[in-house]
Amino acid sequence: MADLIEALQIFLKYGNPRSPTWCGDEVLYICGLDADDVSIEDKVRLDELGFFVDEEDNGFMSFRFGG
């Protein structure tokens, strides 16, 4: 759970959307944030925590925390 909380704290630096998450089939999406706004350093740390850039929507997703 600590990794999820750390990731959410990083995402919070880039915005505070009203509905920040969406779960699909075995995947957790972070909504309302643009991956282009996130620093390279934070993207690296988010990857270590289990989140990666969804190239189709230019947002973030995680199979580790989904479903």
ZIDA-V378202 format. One record per residue. N is the residue number from 1. PSI is psi in whole degrees, 0 to 359 (999 if undefined). D_LAST is the distance of its C-alpha to the last C-alpha in whole Angstrom. Layout:
BEGIN
n=N psi=PSI d_last=D_LAST
n=N psi=PSI d_last=D_LAST
END
This chain:
BEGIN
n=1 psi=329 d_last=15
n=2 psi=322 d_last=18
n=3 psi=320 d_last=16
n=4 psi=315 d_last=14
n=5 psi=317 d_last=17
n=6 psi=316 d_last=19
n=7 psi=316 d_last=17
n=8 psi=325 d_last=17
n=9 psi=323 d_last=21
n=10 psi=312 d_last=21
n=11 psi=323 d_last=20
n=12 psi=332 d_last=22
n=13 psi=339 d_last=25
n=14 psi=6 d_last=25
n=15 psi=166 d_last=24
n=16 psi=66 d_last=23
n=17 psi=150 d_last=21
n=18 psi=320 d_last=21
n=19 psi=87 d_last=17
n=20 psi=349 d_last=16
n=21 psi=157 d_last=12
n=22 psi=135 d_last=10
n=23 psi=130 d_last=7
n=24 psi=203 d_last=7
n=25 psi=98 d_last=6
n=26 psi=21 d_last=4
n=27 psi=143 d_last=6
n=28 psi=125 d_last=7
n=29 psi=141 d_last=11
n=30 psi=122 d_last=14
n=31 psi=151 d_last=16
n=32 psi=9 d_last=20
n=33 psi=143 d_last=21
n=34 psi=122 d_last=23
n=35 psi=333 d_last=22
n=36 psi=338 d_last=26
n=37 psi=346 d_last=27
n=38 psi=133 d_last=25
n=39 psi=156 d_last=27
n=40 psi=317 d_last=27
n=41 psi=317 d_last=27
n=42 psi=324 d_last=24
n=43 psi=320 d_last=22
n=44 psi=314 d_last=23
n=45 psi=319 d_last=22
n=46 psi=322 d_last=19
n=47 psi=318 d_last=18
n=48 psi=329 d_last=19
n=49 psi=352 d_last=17
n=50 psi=8 d_last=14
n=51 psi=142 d_last=14
n=52 psi=163 d_last=16
n=53 psi=129 d_last=18
n=54 psi=102 d_last=17
n=55 psi=329 d_last=20
n=56 psi=317 d_last=20
n=57 psi=357 d_last=19
n=58 psi=39 d_last=21
n=59 psi=203 d_last=18
n=60 psi=150 d_last=15
n=61 psi=163 d_last=12
n=62 psi=129 d_last=10
n=63 psi=336 d_last=8
n=64 psi=319 d_last=9
n=65 psi=5 d_last=7
n=66 psi=164 d_last=4
n=67 psi=999 d_last=0
END
